[in-house]
């Protein structure tokens, strides 16, 4: 039977249509793809903007089902044969601009792979999509380099026009290899050796790290999943690492979902080191100088265009002998990133605050990696603040401590502060302590932006002490000896400098204190840490308890020089009139103490005392050529400056009927010479 003409034509077209792909498959399977390597190398090199070369064998085979799915999830497409490409000895070169640099030429290769292979979804090509379910790398060797000027070899040149083709890479499998990073900006030279592991059900590759970073030795090891999923958000990639950089240790364990976007980073993070300030080169966040610390908490984050958002939550740990806990959030944004959160301590060791201002010992400085040494005989901390990093981040962090102790068991309840840093200006408003039954309230502002002075900090301090009970301030004293008095004080200072010593040495302002009713002794002053007072009191009374009725001080500070406006000490045995200067810049004393006896017990000290010398080694001498006047307390106080500035402390403290109120009222009375035959009378002095 003869077929109709139309049927013959239809069969011919159908045969041709079917035979073309079959012939194409046969040709592709039998074609020597090594002949196409020059063309492929050139096209690939043009696409990535650097040399690309397949030096080994290039073969194409056909494998059924590129997707390794369970049988019940497969469709008819999964049974079609997929082209499978295997390339051996593949090399990716460095940018020509970096290899041609005569001063510091890079090696020819940025990366090489012993073998890489992948299957290609042929149907996706119809949609201009290069779909690769699985890409395997065998024995990769990668060299990543960045120069001091920022030029690096891992940034690929972009095409002038966006390509209509899209790459869809689902998973990557690594085998034994090596990655070497040389970064001049971070002063890093680190190598990681990667190898496969088969015995661990959760991890498929292990790596070891060695090298240097920012002048510190780097070592560590870790594990990761064998298959890195780049598309499926339901396939978390396991990561575990333990790395040590200098004195800082970092340990993480958790998962990473969708690594191309860091869509979900969820891991347990442990940190420890000599000081939190040493973390800056690693995390890029400015943290204060601290004693040795260790923390552990939950880290989660996402990576955005500017760096993402990271949360360190439910962390706890130790800083020195103090405990810390809380939550911190870091968000990368412009013009500066932001660090925010809340941190608290149940018990804060007072000495752990020393490194914040460089007031710790030289041994402590060496332990936290600070080269600066406190000069012998220098009392005020000279360690400079590192303000060059302050403008890199803004901060809004609150901190509270329920109880504070010091080495000699002084309880201070409830420290509360709110730290705000904006554009290099650091504010602690407020910085409050509940101490000894009273309060110490302060506000501190440190301008380290460099706008006022590029090499120094502009500092402002306001402090108010109210109702500090002496009995609670020094609980070691027996009840019979304990003082029932209290301390009140005000301070207001401003200065420019780059250390505590530098700022105090250039400070301006005033300092006022008032102590009403108490006991005073050499032992008390030792507890207060006042070596100067030790020497004076030992000369005056010996080492014994002396009742203190009142002590009032009023200093004006000009360029680091404290000048007495009023300085009165009233004890049960004598009244002291103190005048002179305290030089904070040179740490020198030049004070004159004029004791006025209330009895016969200190007759030997009728002459003035001179308190001179350094803060660390004060010296007290007696002017034997000058006899003390015997006109009484009012005459002894006649040389004092007006004391009206101290009246607010009376109102805030002991009241108008106290010994301090009477003493200050007496000090405001100017003695006048009596007419012949009459007794001396006093004339009221005008207040300030």
C-alpha positions as CSV (number, residue, x, y, z in Angstrom):
1,X,0.0,0.0,0.0
2,X,1.4,3.3,-1.1
3,X,1.5,6.0,1.6
4,X,0.0,9.4,0.8
5,X,2.4,12.1,-0.1
6,X,1.5,14.2,2.9
7,X,2.2,11.2,5.2
8,X,5.6,10.7,3.6
9,X,6.5,14.3,4.1
10,X,5.4,14.2,7.8
11,X,7.4,11.1,8.5
12,X,10.4,12.6,6.8
13,X,10.2,15.7,8.9
14,X,9.7,13.7,12.1
15,X,12.6,11.4,11.3
16,X,14.8,14.4,10.6
17,X,13.7,16.1,13.8
18,X,14.5,13.0,15.9
19,X,17.7,12.2,14.1
20,X,19.3,15.7,14.6
21,X,19.5,15.5,18.4
22,X,20.5,11.8,18.2
23,X,23.2,12.6,15.7
24,X,24.2,15.6,17.8
25,X,24.5,13.4,20.9
26,X,26.5,10.8,19.0
27,X,28.8,13.6,17.7
28,X,29.1,15.2,21.1
29,X,29.9,11.8,22.7
30,X,32.6,10.9,20.1
31,X,34.0,14.4,19.6
32,X,37.5,15.0,20.9
33,X,36.7,18.0,23.2
34,X,40.4,18.6,23.7
35,X,40.3,20.3,20.3
36,X,37.9,22.8,21.7
37,X,40.1,23.8,24.6
38,X,41.7,26.8,23.0
39,X,38.3,28.2,22.1
40,X,36.9,27.5,25.6
41,X,40.0,28.9,27.3
42,X,39.7,32.1,25.3
43,X,36.0,32.6,25.9
44,X,36.3,31.8,29.6
45,X,39.3,34.2,30.0
46,X,37.3,37.0,28.3
47,X,34.4,36.4,30.6
48,X,36.4,36.6,33.8
49,X,39.0,39.2,32.7
50,X,42.0,37.0,33.4
51,X,43.8,34.0,31.9
52,X,41.9,30.7,32.0
53,X,43.4,27.4,30.8
54,X,42.4,23.7,30.8
55,X,45.8,22.0,30.6
56,X,44.7,18.4,31.1
57,X,42.1,16.2,29.4
58,X,38.6,17.6,28.7
59,X,35.9,15.0,28.3
60,X,32.1,15.0,27.9
61,X,29.9,12.1,28.9
62,X,26.2,11.6,29.3
63,X,24.7,10.6,32.6
64,X,21.0,10.0,33.4
65,X,19.4,12.2,36.0
66,X,21.5,15.1,37.1
67,X,19.4,15.5,40.3
68,X,20.0,12.9,42.9
69,X,16.5,12.9,44.2
70,X,14.5,10.1,46.0
71,X,12.6,7.9,43.5
72,X,9.2,9.2,44.5
73,X,10.2,12.8,43.9
74,X,11.6,12.3,40.3
75,X,9.8,13.4,37.2
76,X,10.4,12.3,33.5
77,X,12.9,15.0,33.1
78,X,15.2,13.3,35.7
79,X,15.5,10.3,33.5
80,X,16.8,12.2,30.5
81,X,20.6,11.9,29.9
82,X,22.5,15.0,31.0
83,X,25.9,16.1,29.7
84,X,28.6,15.6,32.3
85,X,31.9,17.6,31.8
86,X,35.2,16.6,33.4
87,X,38.2,18.9,33.1
88,X,41.6,18.1,34.5
89,X,44.4,20.4,35.5
90,X,42.5,23.7,35.3
91,X,44.2,27.0,36.0
92,X,42.8,30.5,36.7
93,X,45.3,33.3,36.5
94,X,45.8,36.6,38.3
95,X,44.8,39.9,36.7
96,X,47.3,41.0,34.2
97,X,47.8,44.4,35.9
98,X,49.0,42.6,39.1
99,X,51.2,40.0,37.3
100,X,52.9,42.7,35.2
101,X,53.8,44.9,38.2
102,X,57.6,44.9,38.2
103,X,57.8,46.0,41.9
104,X,55.7,43.2,43.3
105,X,54.6,40.8,40.6
106,X,52.1,38.0,41.6
107,X,52.5,34.4,40.5
108,X,50.8,33.5,37.3
109,X,48.0,31.5,39.0
110,X,45.4,32.6,41.4
111,X,43.9,29.1,41.5
112,X,44.4,25.6,40.2
113,X,42.2,22.5,40.4
114,X,43.4,18.9,39.8
115,X,39.9,18.1,38.5
116,X,36.5,19.7,38.4
117,X,33.4,18.1,37.1
118,X,29.7,18.9,36.8
119,X,26.5,17.9,35.1
120,X,24.5,20.3,33.1
121,X,20.7,20.5,32.8
122,X,20.1,20.7,29.0
123,X,16.5,21.8,29.3
124,X,17.4,24.8,31.4
125,X,19.5,26.1,28.4
126,X,16.3,26.8,26.6
127,X,15.6,29.4,29.3
128,X,19.2,30.8,29.0
129,X,20.0,29.3,32.4
130,X,23.2,27.3,33.1
131,X,21.8,24.9,35.8
132,X,24.5,22.9,37.6
133,X,23.1,20.7,40.4
134,X,26.5,19.7,41.7
135,X,30.0,21.0,41.1
136,X,33.0,19.0,42.3
137,X,36.5,20.4,43.0
138,X,39.4,18.0,43.6
139,X,42.6,19.2,45.2
140,X,42.0,22.9,44.7
141,X,44.9,25.3,45.4
142,X,43.9,29.0,45.9
143,X,46.1,32.0,46.5
144,X,44.3,35.2,47.5
145,X,46.3,38.4,47.7
146,X,45.5,42.0,48.5
147,X,48.1,44.9,48.4
148,X,48.4,47.9,50.7
149,X,46.6,50.1,48.1
150,X,43.5,47.8,48.2
151,X,44.0,46.1,44.8
152,X,43.2,42.4,45.1
153,X,43.1,39.3,42.8
154,X,39.7,38.0,43.9
155,X,37.6,40.8,42.4
156,X,36.6,39.8,38.8
157,X,36.1,42.5,36.2
158,X,32.4,43.2,35.3
159,X,31.0,43.1,31.8
160,X,29.9,46.3,30.2
161,X,26.5,44.8,29.5
162,X,24.7,42.4,31.8
163,X,24.7,38.9,30.4
164,X,21.3,37.4,29.4
165,X,22.6,34.0,30.8
166,X,22.1,33.1,34.5
167,X,24.1,30.7,36.5
168,X,22.2,28.4,38.9
169,X,24.6,26.5,41.1
170,X,23.0,24.3,43.7
171,X,25.7,22.5,45.6
172,X,29.5,22.4,45.8
173,X,31.7,19.5,47.0
174,X,35.3,20.1,48.1
175,X,38.0,17.6,48.5
176,X,41.6,17.9,49.6
177,X,43.1,21.3,48.9
178,X,44.8,24.4,50.2
179,X,43.9,28.1,50.5
180,X,46.5,30.8,51.1
181,X,45.6,34.4,52.0
182,X,48.2,37.2,51.9
183,X,46.6,40.6,52.9
184,X,48.9,43.6,53.2
185,X,46.1,45.8,54.7
186,X,45.3,43.4,57.5
187,X,49.0,42.2,57.7
188,X,47.7,38.7,57.2
189,X,49.6,35.6,55.9
190,X,47.4,32.6,56.6
191,X,47.1,29.2,55.0
192,X,44.4,26.6,55.4
193,X,44.9,22.9,54.5
194,X,41.6,21.2,53.6
195,X,41.0,17.4,53.6
196,X,38.1,15.1,53.4
197,X,36.8,13.1,56.3
198,X,34.5,10.1,56.1
199,X,33.9,8.9,59.6
200,X,32.0,12.0,60.8
201,X,28.2,11.9,59.9
202,X,27.8,15.6,60.3
203,X,30.9,16.9,58.6
204,X,32.7,16.1,55.3
205,X,35.8,18.2,55.3
206,X,38.3,19.2,58.0
207,X,40.9,22.0,57.8
208,X,43.9,23.3,59.7
209,X,44.9,27.0,59.9
210,X,48.4,28.5,60.4
211,X,50.1,31.8,59.8
212,X,50.1,35.4,61.1
213,X,47.5,38.1,61.4
214,X,48.2,41.7,62.4
215,X,51.5,40.7,63.8
216,X,50.0,37.9,65.9
217,X,50.5,34.2,65.4
218,X,47.4,32.3,64.0
219,X,46.6,28.7,64.5
220,X,43.4,26.6,64.5
221,X,41.3,23.9,63.1
222,X,37.8,23.1,62.2
223,X,35.2,21.1,60.2
224,X,32.6,21.8,57.7
225,X,30.0,19.9,55.7
226,X,31.0,17.9,52.7
227,X,28.3,19.5,50.5
228,X,27.8,23.2,50.4
229,X,24.2,24.0,49.4
230,X,24.0,27.4,47.7
231,X,20.3,27.4,46.9
232,X,18.2,25.4,49.3
233,X,17.3,27.3,52.4
234,X,16.2,24.1,54.1
235,X,19.7,22.6,53.9
236,X,21.9,24.2,56.7
237,X,25.6,24.0,56.2
238,X,27.4,22.8,59.4
239,X,30.5,24.7,60.6
240,X,32.7,24.1,63.6
241,X,36.0,26.0,64.3
242,X,38.5,26.7,67.0
243,X,41.0,29.5,66.2
244,X,43.6,31.3,68.2
245,X,44.9,34.7,67.1
246,X,47.6,35.9,69.5
247,X,46.1,35.8,73.0
248,X,42.5,35.7,71.6
249,X,40.6,32.4,71.2
250,X,37.5,32.0,69.1
251,X,35.4,28.9,69.0
252,X,32.2,28.5,67.0
253,X,29.8,25.7,66.3
254,X,26.5,25.9,64.3
255,X,25.0,26.2,60.9
256,X,24.9,28.5,57.9
257,X,21.9,28.5,55.6
258,X,22.1,29.8,52.0
259,X,25.8,30.8,52.1
260,X,25.5,33.1,49.1
261,X,23.5,35.5,51.2
262,X,24.2,34.4,54.8
263,X,20.5,34.2,55.1
264,X,20.7,32.6,58.5
265,X,23.8,32.3,60.6
266,X,23.1,30.3,63.8
267,X,25.9,29.2,66.0
268,X,27.3,29.1,69.5
269,X,30.2,31.5,70.0
270,X,32.9,31.5,72.6
271,X,35.4,34.3,73.0
272,X,38.4,34.8,75.3
273,X,41.4,36.9,75.4
274,X,43.7,39.4,77.2
275,X,41.5,42.4,76.5
276,X,38.3,43.1,74.6
277,X,40.2,45.9,72.8
278,X,42.3,43.3,71.0
279,X,39.1,42.1,69.1
280,X,39.0,45.2,66.9
281,X,41.2,43.8,64.1
282,X,39.0,40.7,64.0
283,X,35.5,42.0,64.3
284,X,36.0,45.7,63.4
285,X,34.1,46.9,66.5
286,X,35.6,49.3,69.0
287,X,35.5,47.8,72.5
288,X,37.2,49.1,75.7
289,X,40.4,48.0,77.3
290,X,39.6,45.3,79.9
291,X,41.4,42.6,82.0
292,X,41.4,39.1,80.6
293,X,37.9,38.1,79.6
294,X,35.8,35.1,78.4
295,X,32.3,35.0,77.1
296,X,29.9,32.4,75.6
297,X,26.6,33.1,73.8
298,X,24.4,32.7,70.8
299,X,25.4,34.4,67.6
300,X,23.0,35.0,64.7
301,X,23.2,37.2,61.7
302,X,22.5,38.1,58.2
303,X,24.9,39.6,55.6
304,X,23.6,42.6,53.7
305,X,25.2,44.9,51.2
306,X,27.0,46.9,53.9
307,X,27.8,44.0,56.3
308,X,24.5,42.9,57.7
309,X,23.1,42.6,61.2
310,X,24.6,40.5,63.9
311,X,23.2,39.7,67.3
312,X,25.2,38.2,70.2
313,X,22.4,37.1,72.6
314,X,22.1,35.5,76.0
315,X,25.9,35.7,76.5
316,X,27.6,35.4,79.8
317,X,31.2,35.4,81.0
318,X,33.9,36.9,83.1
319,X,36.0,40.1,82.8
320,X,38.8,39.9,85.3
321,X,37.0,38.8,88.5
322,X,33.7,40.3,87.4
323,X,30.7,38.6,85.8
324,X,29.0,40.0,82.7
325,X,25.8,39.0,80.8
326,X,23.5,40.6,78.2
327,X,22.8,41.1,74.6
328,X,24.6,43.1,71.9
329,X,23.5,44.0,68.4
330,X,25.8,45.2,65.6
331,X,24.3,46.6,62.5
332,X,26.4,47.8,59.5
333,X,25.1,51.1,58.1
334,X,26.2,54.4,56.8
335,X,27.9,56.7,57.7
336,X,28.9,54.5,60.6
337,X,27.9,51.1,61.9
338,X,26.0,50.9,65.2
339,X,26.6,48.8,68.3
340,X,23.7,48.7,70.8
341,X,22.6,46.6,73.6
342,X,22.3,46.0,77.4
343,X,25.1,44.5,79.6
344,X,24.8,43.8,83.3
345,X,26.9,42.4,86.2
346,X,25.8,40.8,89.4
347,X,29.2,41.5,91.0
348,X,31.8,44.0,89.6
349,X,35.3,44.0,91.0
350,X,36.3,47.6,91.3
351,X,39.9,46.9,90.2
352,X,38.6,45.5,86.9
353,X,37.7,49.1,85.9
354,X,41.4,50.1,86.0
355,X,42.3,49.2,82.4
356,X,39.5,51.4,81.1
357,X,41.6,54.5,82.0
358,X,45.1,52.8,82.1
359,X,45.1,52.8,86.0
360,X,46.1,49.1,86.3
361,X,49.6,47.9,87.1
362,X,52.4,47.5,84.5
363,X,52.1,43.7,84.9
364,X,48.4,44.0,84.0
365,X,49.3,46.2,81.0
366,X,51.7,43.7,79.7
367,X,49.1,40.9,80.1
368,X,46.6,42.8,77.9
369,X,49.2,43.6,75.3
370,X,49.9,47.3,76.0
371,X,53.5,48.5,75.6
372,X,53.1,51.7,77.5
373,X,54.7,51.6,81.0
374,X,53.7,53.7,84.0
375,X,56.8,55.7,84.9
376,X,58.3,55.1,88.3
377,X,57.0,57.7,90.7
378,X,54.1,58.7,88.5
379,X,50.7,58.3,90.2
380,X,48.2,59.5,87.5
381,X,47.8,57.0,84.5
382,X,49.8,58.0,81.4
383,X,48.5,55.2,79.1
384,X,47.1,57.0,76.0
385,X,43.6,56.5,74.7
386,X,43.4,55.1,71.2
387,X,40.9,57.5,69.7
388,X,41.8,56.8,66.0
389,X,39.1,54.0,66.0
390,X,36.3,56.0,67.7
391,X,34.9,57.4,64.5
392,X,34.5,53.9,63.0
393,X,31.4,53.0,64.9
394,X,28.5,54.6,66.9
395,X,27.3,53.0,70.1
396,X,24.3,53.0,72.4
397,X,24.9,50.6,75.3
398,X,23.5,50.6,78.8
399,X,25.4,48.9,81.7
400,X,24.4,48.2,85.3
401,X,26.1,46.4,88.2
402,X,24.1,45.3,91.2
403,X,27.1,45.2,93.6
404,X,30.7,46.4,93.4
405,X,33.5,45.3,95.6
406,X,37.1,46.4,95.9
407,X,40.1,44.5,97.3
408,X,39.5,45.6,100.9
409,X,35.8,44.6,100.9
410,X,34.2,48.0,100.2
411,X,30.6,47.3,99.0
412,X,29.3,49.8,96.4
413,X,25.8,49.0,95.3
414,X,24.4,49.6,91.9
415,X,26.5,51.2,89.2
416,X,24.3,52.5,86.4
417,X,25.5,54.1,83.2
418,X,24.4,54.8,79.6
419,X,27.2,54.8,77.0
420,X,26.6,56.7,73.8
421,X,29.2,57.2,71.1
422,X,28.4,59.3,68.1
423,X,30.8,60.4,65.4
424,X,33.8,59.9,67.8
425,X,32.2,61.6,70.8
426,X,31.8,59.4,73.8
427,X,29.3,60.3,76.6
428,X,28.6,58.5,79.9
429,X,25.3,60.1,80.9
430,X,24.6,59.3,83.6
431,X,27.5,57.5,85.4
432,X,26.0,56.8,88.8
433,X,27.0,54.8,91.9
434,X,25.1,54.0,95.0
435,X,27.9,54.0,97.6
436,X,28.1,54.0,101.3
437,X,24.5,55.0,101.9
438,X,24.8,57.9,99.5
439,X,25.1,58.6,95.8
440,X,27.9,59.6,93.4
441,X,26.4,61.0,90.3
442,X,28.5,62.1,87.3
443,X,28.3,63.0,83.6
444,X,31.4,62.5,81.4
445,X,31.9,63.6,77.8
446,X,35.0,62.7,75.8
447,X,35.3,64.2,72.3
448,X,37.8,61.9,70.4
449,X,36.5,62.9,67.0
450,X,39.7,64.9,66.2
451,X,37.7,67.9,65.2
452,X,38.8,69.9,68.2
453,X,42.3,68.5,68.4
454,X,43.4,65.7,66.2
455,X,45.9,64.3,68.8
456,X,43.9,64.7,72.0
457,X,40.5,64.2,73.7
458,X,38.4,67.1,74.8
459,X,36.9,66.0,78.1
460,X,34.2,67.4,80.4
461,X,33.3,66.1,83.9
462,X,30.5,67.0,86.2
463,X,30.3,65.0,89.5
464,X,28.2,65.2,92.7
465,X,28.7,63.2,95.8
466,X,25.9,63.3,98.4
467,X,25.5,61.7,101.8
468,X,28.4,59.2,101.7
469,X,28.5,57.7,105.2
470,X,31.9,57.3,106.6
471,X,30.8,54.4,108.7
472,X,29.8,52.5,105.6
473,X,32.6,53.8,103.5
474,X,35.2,52.1,105.8
475,X,33.4,49.2,107.3
476,X,36.6,47.7,108.8
477,X,36.5,50.1,111.7
478,X,35.0,48.9,115.0
479,X,31.6,50.4,115.9
480,X,33.0,52.3,118.9
481,X,35.5,54.0,116.6
482,X,33.2,54.3,113.5
483,X,32.3,57.7,112.2
484,X,28.7,58.9,112.0
485,X,29.6,61.7,109.6
486,X,29.2,61.9,105.9
487,X,30.9,63.3,102.8
488,X,29.4,65.7,100.2
489,X,31.2,67.1,97.2
490,X,31.0,68.7,93.8
491,X,33.5,68.7,90.9
492,X,33.4,70.3,87.5
493,X,36.4,70.0,85.2
494,X,37.2,70.4,81.5
495,X,40.4,69.5,79.8
496,X,42.2,68.4,76.6
497,X,44.7,65.5,76.6
498,X,45.2,62.0,75.4
499,X,45.5,60.3,78.8
500,X,44.2,60.7,82.4
501,X,47.4,62.3,83.4
502,X,47.4,64.6,80.3
503,X,43.8,65.6,80.8
504,X,44.1,66.3,84.5
505,X,47.4,68.2,83.9
506,X,45.6,70.6,81.6
507,X,42.2,70.7,83.4
508,X,40.2,73.8,84.4
509,X,37.3,74.0,86.8
510,X,36.7,73.6,90.5
511,X,36.5,70.9,93.2
512,X,34.6,71.2,96.5
513,X,34.2,68.7,99.4
514,X,32.7,68.8,102.9
515,X,33.1,66.1,105.6
516,X,30.9,66.6,108.6
517,X,31.7,64.8,111.9
518,X,33.8,61.8,112.0
519,X,37.1,60.3,113.1
520,X,40.4,60.6,111.4
521,X,43.6,58.7,111.8
522,X,46.6,57.5,110.0
523,X,44.8,54.1,109.6
524,X,41.8,55.8,108.0
525,X,43.9,57.7,105.5
526,X,45.7,54.4,104.6
527,X,42.3,52.9,103.9
528,X,41.5,55.9,101.7
529,X,44.8,55.5,99.9
530,X,45.9,59.0,100.8
531,X,49.7,58.7,101.4
532,X,49.9,62.5,101.7
533,X,47.4,62.5,104.6
534,X,49.4,59.7,106.3
535,X,52.5,61.9,106.6
536,X,50.7,65.0,107.7
537,X,48.6,63.2,110.4
538,X,51.5,61.3,111.8
539,X,53.4,64.6,112.3
540,X,50.3,66.2,113.9
541,X,48.9,63.6,116.2
542,X,50.8,60.3,115.8
543,X,48.9,57.2,114.9
544,X,45.6,57.4,116.8
545,X,42.0,58.2,116.4
546,X,41.2,61.9,116.3
547,X,37.7,63.3,116.3
548,X,37.0,65.3,113.1
549,X,34.4,68.0,113.5
550,X,34.6,69.3,109.9
551,X,36.8,69.3,106.8
552,X,35.9,71.7,104.0
553,X,37.9,72.1,100.8
554,X,37.4,74.4,97.8
555,X,39.9,74.3,95.0
556,X,39.9,76.3,91.7
557,X,41.7,74.5,88.9
558,X,43.5,76.4,86.1
559,X,45.6,74.5,83.5
560,X,46.1,71.7,85.9
561,X,47.1,73.8,88.9
562,X,44.8,73.4,91.9
563,X,44.7,76.6,94.0
564,X,43.1,76.6,97.5
565,X,40.2,79.0,97.9
566,X,39.2,77.4,101.2
567,X,40.7,74.5,103.0
568,X,39.8,74.1,106.7
569,X,40.2,71.1,109.0
570,X,38.6,71.2,112.4
571,X,39.5,68.4,114.8
572,X,39.1,68.0,118.6
573,X,42.7,69.0,119.1
574,X,43.4,71.7,116.5
575,X,42.1,73.8,113.6
576,X,44.2,73.6,110.4
577,X,44.3,76.3,107.8
578,X,45.7,74.9,104.6
579,X,46.7,77.1,101.6
580,X,48.8,76.6,98.5
581,X,48.7,74.6,95.3
582,X,48.5,71.1,93.9
583,X,50.1,70.7,90.5
584,X,48.4,67.9,88.6
585,X,50.6,68.3,85.6
586,X,53.9,67.8,87.5
587,X,52.3,65.8,90.3
588,X,53.8,68.2,92.8
589,X,52.5,69.5,96.2
590,X,53.2,73.0,97.7
591,X,50.8,73.4,100.6
592,X,51.2,75.2,103.9
593,X,49.3,74.0,107.0
594,X,48.9,76.4,109.9
595,X,47.7,74.5,113.0
596,X,46.0,76.3,115.7
597,X,46.0,74.4,119.0
598,X,42.9,73.9,121.1
599,X,45.0,72.8,124.1
600,X,48.5,72.0,125.2
601,X,48.8,68.7,123.3
602,X,50.2,70.1,120.0
603,X,52.3,73.0,121.4
604,X,55.2,71.5,119.6
605,X,53.5,72.4,116.3
606,X,52.9,76.1,116.7
607,X,54.9,76.7,113.6
608,X,53.5,76.1,110.1
609,X,53.9,72.8,108.3
610,X,55.0,72.7,104.7
611,X,53.7,69.8,102.6
612,X,55.9,69.6,99.5
613,X,57.2,67.0,97.0
614,X,55.7,64.6,94.6
615,X,52.4,62.7,95.0
616,X,54.3,59.4,95.4
617,X,56.8,60.8,98.0
618,X,55.4,63.8,99.8
619,X,57.5,65.5,102.5
620,X,56.4,67.4,105.6
621,X,58.7,69.9,107.2
622,X,58.3,72.4,110.1
623,X,59.1,76.1,109.9
624,X,60.8,76.5,113.2
625,X,61.4,80.2,112.7
626,X,57.8,81.2,112.8
627,X,55.6,80.9,115.9
628,X,51.9,80.2,115.7
629,X,49.5,83.0,116.6
630,X,47.4,82.6,119.8
631,X,44.4,84.6,118.8
632,X,42.1,81.6,118.6
633,X,40.3,79.9,115.8
634,X,38.8,83.0,114.2
635,X,42.2,84.7,113.9
636,X,43.6,81.5,112.4
637,X,40.9,81.5,109.7
638,X,41.3,85.1,108.9
639,X,43.5,84.4,106.0
640,X,41.0,82.2,104.3
641,X,39.3,83.2,101.1
642,X,35.5,83.6,101.2
643,X,33.7,80.3,101.6
644,X,30.2,81.0,100.2
645,X,30.9,78.4,97.4
646,X,30.8,75.7,100.1
647,X,27.3,76.7,101.4
648,X,25.4,74.4,98.9
649,X,27.2,71.5,100.5
650,X,25.9,72.6,103.9
651,X,22.4,72.8,102.5
652,X,22.8,69.3,100.9
653,X,24.3,67.8,104.0
654,X,24.5,68.3,107.7
655,X,22.4,71.4,108.2
656,X,22.8,74.8,109.6
657,X,23.4,73.7,113.2
658,X,26.3,71.4,112.3
659,X,30.0,71.9,113.2
660,X,30.8,72.6,109.5
661,X,28.1,75.3,109.3
662,X,29.5,77.0,112.4
663,X,33.1,76.7,111.1
664,X,32.2,78.2,107.7
665,X,30.3,81.0,109.3
666,X,33.3,81.7,111.6
667,X,35.5,81.7,108.5
668,X,33.4,84.4,106.9
669,X,34.0,86.8,109.8
670,X,36.9,89.1,109.2
671,X,38.8,89.9,112.4
672,X,39.7,93.6,113.0
673,X,42.2,95.1,115.3
674,X,40.6,96.4,118.6
675,X,41.0,100.0,119.8
676,X,43.4,100.4,122.7
677,X,42.0,99.1,125.9
678,X,39.2,97.1,124.1
679,X,39.0,93.4,123.2
680,X,39.2,92.1,119.6
681,X,35.9,92.1,117.7
682,X,34.9,90.6,114.4
683,X,33.5,92.2,111.3
684,X,31.2,90.1,109.0
685,X,32.8,89.4,105.6
686,X,30.9,89.7,102.4
687,X,30.1,86.5,100.7
688,X,31.1,85.5,97.2
